[in-house]
Amino acid sequence: MMSDNPFEIGYVEPEPTIFDEIDREPKERAAKVAPINGITRIPAAEYHADPAPEPSLSATPAKLLLRKSPLHAWHACRRLNPNWQPVNSEEFDIGTAAHRAVLGFGSDYVAIPESLLASNGAASTKEAKAFITDARAAGQTPLKADKIAQIEEMRTVADARLAEHGIVLDPQRSEVNAVVQIDGVWCRAMFDNAPADPAEPLYDFKTCADASPEACLKAILNYGYDVQAEHYRAVWKAATGEDRRFVFIFQEKSAPYEVTLVTLSGSFRNFAERRAAKARKIWGECVKSNKWPGYPAGTHEVNPPAWLIERELQEDFK
């Protein structure tokens, strides 16, 4: 049964807003959405299925190409890998639900009825597992009541902290996307929030354990968020002609749910721009040849990092 309550499994999300004058494909042809050279909002399932005429590069495979190998990027691509499976975990679920709460758009979350939980509070009963399966099939994120309370607290703090910076995230500008060609390579991006004013930056929301500026920098380096930022900026510019700034919104997942805004410096952007361009080049070559190599063959000799050498030298002089 359909519902207009976003916290029930039968909830039907309102028809998405289209920002360019582009006709939507009929629902019965939704799986064959034509590539759109501009900014629009197609359902997340269609976006992730990749509507481009050939496999397109998004931020996740771009990061994997550079951090690991083309084979890892292929393995993570649902369009290329016939055995691709979604990864579900409580950590991912909290991040997904927090996105919905803070951005005001996206996959809904739903409370697992406490009556279905085991005596120890675990969602391990047959009934709870069935509820979770049905919720995921309906495109919702199932969470226990305490986690939903956590998400709501995160939203309250995020709204207040962003307001201090004069930032209001319009839900109608959340999770917009674009599919474009850059240097002959099909690329796509889903932007967490893209304000209508071109003078404002593109915003990307991240949940984390530590939102201190130092920890945010480590996360950017460890997870390739710099490449994501420049990939998104390049896709946005190709779609609109606008050279937007890019700002990360990091929020902690535990009290006090602190928020930190982070942007890349000019030199960091230049570095990341080159890396994003390198990822596009590799992706284009792999798509064209249909060859996705893994790590280089052979035995690899490794050298001690500079910090280890310095530490040992300091020990020697003690």
C-alpha positions in Angstrom: 0.0 0.0 0.0 1.3 3.4 -0.9 1.9 6.0 1.8 2.7 9.7 2.0 4.6 9.1 5.2 8.3 9.1 4.4 9.0 6.8 7.4 6.8 4.0 6.2 7.9 1.3 3.7 5.1 2.2 1.2 6.2 5.8 0.9 6.2 7.2 -2.7 8.6 10.0 -3.2 7.3 13.1 -5.1 8.2 13.4 -8.8 11.7 14.9 -9.0 12.3 18.5 -10.1 14.0 19.1 -13.4 16.2 22.1 -13.6 16.7 22.2 -17.4 13.9 22.0 -19.9 14.4 18.3 -20.7 11.6 15.8 -21.2 11.6 12.8 -18.9 11.5 9.4 -20.4 8.2 7.5 -19.7 8.3 5.4 -16.6 8.1 2.2 -18.5 11.3 3.2 -20.3 13.1 4.5 -17.2 15.9 2.0 -17.4 16.8 3.5 -20.8 17.1 7.1 -19.8 18.9 9.0 -22.5 22.1 10.8 -21.5 21.5 14.4 -20.4 24.0 17.1 -21.2 23.0 19.4 -18.4 21.9 19.4 -14.8 18.8 17.4 -13.9 17.6 15.0 -11.3 16.8 11.4 -12.2 16.0 8.7 -9.6 19.1 7.5 -7.8 18.5 3.9 -9.1 18.6 5.1 -12.7 21.6 7.3 -12.1 23.6 4.5 -10.4 22.6 2.1 -13.3 24.5 4.6 -15.5 22.4 6.2 -18.3 25.4 7.1 -20.5 25.8 5.4 -23.9 28.9 3.7 -22.6 30.3 3.0 -19.1 30.8 6.4 -17.6 33.3 7.5 -14.9 32.0 8.5 -11.5 33.9 9.5 -8.5 34.2 6.1 -6.9 35.9 4.3 -9.8 38.0 7.4 -10.4 39.4 7.1 -6.9 39.9 3.3 -7.2 41.8 3.7 -10.5 44.3 5.9 -8.8 44.5 4.3 -5.4 44.4 0.7 -6.5 44.0 -0.4 -10.2 41.6 -0.4 -13.1 40.5 -3.9 -12.1 39.3 -2.7 -8.8 37.3 0.1 -10.6 35.8 -2.5 -12.9 34.9 -4.7 -9.9 33.1 -1.8 -8.2 31.1 -0.8 -11.3 27.6 -2.3 -11.4 27.4 -1.7 -15.1 30.6 -3.6 -16.0 30.7 -6.3 -13.3 27.9 -8.8 -13.8 28.4 -10.1 -10.3 28.3 -6.7 -8.6 26.5 -6.7 -5.3 25.6 -3.7 -3.1 27.4 -3.4 0.3 25.1 -2.9 3.3 26.4 -2.1 6.7 25.3 -0.1 9.7 28.0 2.4 9.0 26.8 3.0 5.5 23.2 3.0 6.6 23.8 5.8 9.1 25.7 7.8 6.4 22.8 7.3 3.9 20.2 8.3 6.5 22.2 11.3 7.6 22.4 12.4 4.0 18.6 12.2 3.7 18.1 14.1 7.0 20.6 16.9 6.3 20.0 17.3 2.5 16.3 16.9 2.6 16.2 14.5 -0.4 17.3 11.0 -1.2 16.7 7.5 0.1 14.4 7.5 3.1 15.0 5.8 6.4 12.5 3.7 8.4 12.4 2.5 12.0 12.6 -1.2 12.6 9.7 -1.8 15.0 11.0 -2.6 18.4 8.5 -5.5 18.7 10.5 -7.3 16.0 13.8 -7.1 17.7 15.4 -9.9 19.8 15.4 -9.7 23.6 18.9 -8.3 23.5 17.8 -5.5 21.0 19.5 -7.1 18.0 17.7 -7.1 14.6 18.3 -10.9 14.4 14.8 -12.3 14.5 13.2 -13.8 11.4 10.6 -11.0 11.5 13.2 -8.2 11.8 15.3 -9.6 8.9 12.1 -9.8 6.8 11.3 -6.2 7.6 14.9 -5.1 6.7 14.7 -7.0 3.4 11.4 -5.4 2.5 12.7 -2.0 3.5 15.8 -2.3 1.3 13.6 -3.6 -1.6 11.5 -0.4 -1.2 14.6 1.7 -1.5 14.6 2.6 2.2 17.3 2.4 4.9 16.2 0.4 7.9 17.5 1.6 11.3 16.7 0.9 14.9 14.9 3.6 16.9 18.1 4.8 18.7 19.9 5.3 15.4 17.0 7.3 14.0 17.2 9.5 17.2 20.9 9.9 16.5 20.2 10.9 12.9 17.6 13.5 14.0 20.1 15.0 16.5 22.7 15.2 13.7 20.3 17.1 11.5 19.5 19.6 14.3 23.1 20.3 14.9 24.0 20.4 11.2 21.2 22.9 10.4 22.3 25.2 13.3 26.0 25.1 12.4 25.4 25.6 8.7 23.0 28.5 9.5 25.9 30.2 11.4 27.7 30.2 8.1 24.7 31.5 6.2 24.2 28.2 4.5 20.7 26.8 3.9 20.6 23.6 1.8 17.5 23.7 -0.4 16.2 20.2 -0.8 15.1 21.0 -4.4 18.8 21.5 -5.2 20.0 18.3 -3.5 21.1 15.1 -5.3 21.1 16.7 -8.7 23.2 15.0 -11.4 24.8 15.4 -14.7 26.1 13.0 -17.5 28.6 14.7 -19.8 31.6 14.0 -22.0 35.0 15.4 -21.0 37.9 14.9 -23.4 35.8 12.2 -25.2 35.2 10.3 -21.9 31.7 9.9 -20.6 31.5 11.1 -17.0 28.8 11.5 -14.4 28.3 13.0 -11.0 25.6 13.2 -8.4 26.0 16.4 -6.4 24.8 16.5 -2.7 23.7 20.1 -3.0 24.1 22.6 -5.8 22.7 26.0 -4.9 20.9 27.9 -7.7 23.3 30.9 -7.3 26.4 30.2 -9.3 28.4 32.3 -6.9 27.8 29.6 -4.2 29.9 26.4 -4.0 28.9 22.9 -4.6 28.4 21.2 -1.3 29.3 17.6 -0.4 28.2 16.1 3.0 30.4 13.5 4.8 29.8 11.7 8.0 32.9 10.8 10.1 34.2 9.9 13.5 36.3 13.0 13.8 35.6 16.3 12.1 38.6 18.2 13.4 40.4 20.0 10.5 43.4 17.7 10.9 41.2 14.6 10.7 39.3 15.9 7.7 42.6 16.4 5.9 43.6 12.8 6.6 40.2 11.6 5.4 40.6 13.6 2.2 44.0 11.9 1.6 43.0 8.4 2.6 39.7 8.3 0.7 40.6 10.4 -2.3 38.1 13.1 -1.6 40.3 15.6 -3.4 39.8 13.6 -6.7 36.1 13.5 -6.0 36.0 17.2 -5.6 37.8 17.9 -8.9 35.8 15.2 -10.7 32.6 16.9 -9.6 33.8 20.4 -10.5 34.9 19.2 -14.0 31.5 17.5 -14.6 29.6 20.6 -13.4 31.7 22.9 -15.6 31.2 20.7 -18.6 27.4 20.6 -18.0 26.9 24.3 -17.1 30.0 26.3 -18.0 30.3 27.4 -14.4 33.6 27.1 -12.5 32.2 26.5 -9.1 34.0 26.2 -5.8 33.6 23.0 -3.8 33.1 22.7 -0.1 33.0 19.6 2.1 30.6 19.5 5.1 32.1 17.0 7.6 29.9 16.0 10.5 30.7 13.6 13.4 28.4 10.7 14.0 28.6 10.9 17.8 27.8 13.7 20.2 28.3 16.6 20.0 27.9 15.9 16.3 30.3 18.8 15.4 30.5 20.1 11.9 33.5 21.4 10.0 33.6 23.0 6.5 36.6 22.2 4.4 37.8 23.4 1.0 40.9 22.6 -0.9 43.6 25.2 -1.3 44.6 26.4 -4.8 47.7 24.2 -4.9 45.7 21.2 -3.6 43.1 21.8 -6.3 45.7 21.9 -9.0 47.2 18.6 -7.7 43.8 17.0 -7.5 42.8 18.3 -11.0 45.7 16.6 -12.5 44.8 13.3 -10.7 41.2 13.5 -11.8 42.3 14.1 -15.4 44.6 11.1 -15.1 41.7 8.9 -13.9 39.6 10.0 -16.9 42.4 9.2 -19.3 42.9 5.7 -17.8 39.1 5.0 -17.7 38.8 6.1 -21.4 41.6 3.8 -22.5 40.2 0.8 -20.5 36.6 1.3 -21.8 38.0 1.5 -25.4 40.2 -1.6 -25.1 38.0 -3.5 -22.6 41.1 -4.3 -20.7 41.2 -3.7 -16.9 44.6 -4.6 -15.5 45.2 -5.2 -11.8 48.4 -4.5 -10.0 51.7 -4.7 -12.0 53.2 -8.2 -12.2 56.4 -9.2 -10.6 58.1 -8.8 -7.2 58.0 -5.2 -5.9 60.9 -3.9 -3.9 59.8 -1.4 -1.2 61.8 1.3 0.4 61.4 2.7 4.0 59.4 5.9 4.0 61.1 9.1 4.9 59.4 9.4 8.3 60.7 6.0 9.3 64.3 6.9 8.3 64.0 10.2 10.3 62.7 8.3 13.3 65.6 5.9 13.3 68.1 8.7 12.9 66.6 10.5 15.9 66.8 7.2 17.9 70.5 6.8 16.9 71.4 10.3 18.3 69.7 9.8 21.7 
